[in-house]
Amino acid sequence: MTVKISPSILSADFARLGEEVRAIDAAGADYIHIDVMDGHYVPNITIGPAVVQALRPHTTKVFDVHLMIDPVDPYVEAFAKAGSDIITVHAEAGKHMHRTLQLIRSFGKKAGVSLNPATPESVVEYVLDSVDLVLVMSVNPGFGGQSFIHSQVEKIRRLKQMIGDRPIELEVDGGVTPETAPLCIAAGANVLVAGSAVFKNGTYAANIAALRG
C-alpha cells in the first residue's frame, strides 16, 4: 500500500501561502490539505473559497479540502468552483449527509466524510457507496498542534474492515508524527494529514519522508 501525505496548510506561513504550497509540492506532498473553519462548527476561523481559488494556480496536486463548517451545503458549490478536488464534510455537521455527498459529486468532485473522535464509525455504514474518502479525526477539530488520541486507531481498523474492497481512501488527521504514523498505517490508513510535523524546522522534504516511514 502506498501512503499518501497531505500536508495541512494550517501550519504554513499564511503570509506566504502560495510559496508554501509550491514548497510542499516540490518536497513530495501527494495532496494539499486545506482546513476550512467557520468559527461556529469549530472554535476557529481560517479561510474561504477565495483563498482556495488563489492557491489553485500554484500546484497541480490534489486539493484535499476539509470543510469544518455547519451548515455546509450552501458552500459546496463555491468550494467546488474554487478548484477543490476532494471535498470532505463532517458527519456531525448538517442533517442530511447522503444529500450533501450527492451534492459534492454533482460538481464532479470526490466526496469525503469526516468523523470526530467521539463519533462512531457506524455513522458512515449506509453512505459508503457515495463516498470516496473517510477522514478520521485523531484530535478534536479546530486547532493545529494537538496530541494524537490513541482510541482512534481501533476506529481506523474497524473502518478499514467496513470499506472492504471499495475504492475508498482512509485518511487520518491530527497529531500525526513519525511516531504515530506507523500506528495509523498498520490499522489501514492510506492518507496521512500532517501540519506541524511537515512544516517544522523548514525541512519539508525530510519531514514528509519521515512520515512515510
N, C-alpha and C positions, 0 to 999 in steps of 0.2 A: 504493500500500500504506500502510495506517495503522499506525504504530508504536505499540505499547503500552508504557507504562513501569510496571515492577513494582518499586517501592522496597523494598529489603530492610530489615526492621526490626532486623536485626542491628546496624545503625549507629544505631538510635534510642536514646533515653534509656530504659533498662529500668525506671527508677523511675516513668516516666510513660507506659507503653506505650499505654494506651487513648487518652490525649490525643494521643500521637504518631500513632497510626493515624487518628484523626479529622482531624489536621492534614494528613497526606499525602493523605487522601481529598479534603479541601477544596482542596488545592493542585493537583489534577488527576491523581493516580495512577489508572491503569486497573486494576491488580491490586495486592494486598498480598502481598509475597513473605516467607514465613516459613521461616527456616532452622532446621531441627531437626538437632542434632548430638548424638551419643551418647558421645563420649569414647573410642570403641572403633574405629568405622569411620573417624572423623576425630579429630584431636587437640584436641578442644574439646567442651564440653557447653553446650547452650543451653536449649531449652525443650521442654515436653511437651504432650500433648493438653489438659491443664487450662488452660494459658495460651491456647491457640488458642480454647478454648471461652469463656474470659473475655473475649477480644477480639472475639468474633463480634458481640455487640450494638452495637459501636462503629461499624460500617460495613456497607453492603450490597455493597461492592466484592468482587470475586472474591478468595478466599483461595488463593493460589498456594503450596502447602505442599511444601517441598523436604526430603525425608527422607534425611539423610546418616547412616543407621543400618543396622546389619547384626547380626543378621537383621532384616529389615523386615516380613515377613508377619505376625508376631504383633501388630504395632502398627497395621496398616492400618485395622482396624475402629474403633479408638479415635480416630484422627485423622479418619476419615470422619464419625463421630458428633459430633465436636467442632465441625464446621462447615467443614471444608476443602471447596473446590470442585474444585481440581486437586491431585492427589497425585502427586508425582514421586519415583521411586526410582532408585537408581544401578544401571546395568548391571553394575557390578563387585561389588555387594553382593547376596548371595543367589545361589542356583544355578539358579533356575527363573524367569527373567524373564517368560516368557509367562504362567505361572501367577499371578505377582504382579500383572500387568496385568489379568488376568481378575478377580482378587480385588478390585482397586480399582473396576473397573467394576460389579462385583456390588452395590456400595453406591450405585450411581447417580452416581459421581464420574468426572471426567475423569482419564485416566491419562497420566502423563509418564515418560519415561526420560531420565536424565542421564548424560553421558559425561565422564569425567575427561580432562585434557589428553593423557595418553598412550594413551587408548583410541580405536581407530579407529572411524570411522562405520559400518563394515560390521557391527558387532555388532547394530545395530537393523534390519538389512535384512529379517529374517524376522518381525519383530513390528510392522511399520509399520501393518498393518491393525488392530492392537489398541491403537494409540497416538493420543493427542490432542495431545501436545506432546513435542518433543525439546529437551532443555536441554544446551547446550554449555558446559562449564566452561572459562572462559578464564583461570582461576587454579587452583591446587591447592586443593581444598576444605578448610575447617577454620577459616579466619580471614578477617576483612574487611580492606580496605585494601591488598590486594596489587596488583602491577603486571600489566597485561594481557599474556598470552602470544600473540604475533602468529601463531604457527603455527596457531592455531585458526581464523583467518579462512578458510583454504583448506578446513578441515573443515566450516565452516558452508556454504560454497559447494557442496561435494560433497553434503552432506545435503539442501540445497535441491533439487538435481537428483534425488536419490533419492525425495524426498517427492512431486515432480511436482505433480499437481493434487489430491492428497489434502488434506482439510481438517485439516492438522496444523500447529500453531503451532511456530515455530522460535525458541527463546529462548537468550539468551546471558547468562552470569553470571560476573562477575569483572573488575575493573579497567575497567568501563565508565564512560567520561567523555565530555564533549563532543568530545574528540579521537578517541577510539576508537569511539564510537557510529556515526559515518558508515561506518566500515570494515565493521562488523557488518551494518548495514542494506544496504549495497551488495552484500554477499555473500549476502543473503537472509533475515536475521533479522527477525522482526516483533515480538518481545517482548524488551525490554532490562531486565535486573535491575541495579539500582544501589543501593549503600548509601551509602558515603562521599560520592559525587557528588550525591546527593539531600539528605542531611542536613547537609552542611557549611554553616557560616555562618547556619543557621536560615532561609535564603531558599528554602523548599521549592518554591514555585510557579515561581520563576525558574530554579531548578536543573532541575526537570522539563522546562520549556520548552526549556532549552539542550540537553538530551539528545535531544529530538525534532528538534532542528536547525531 
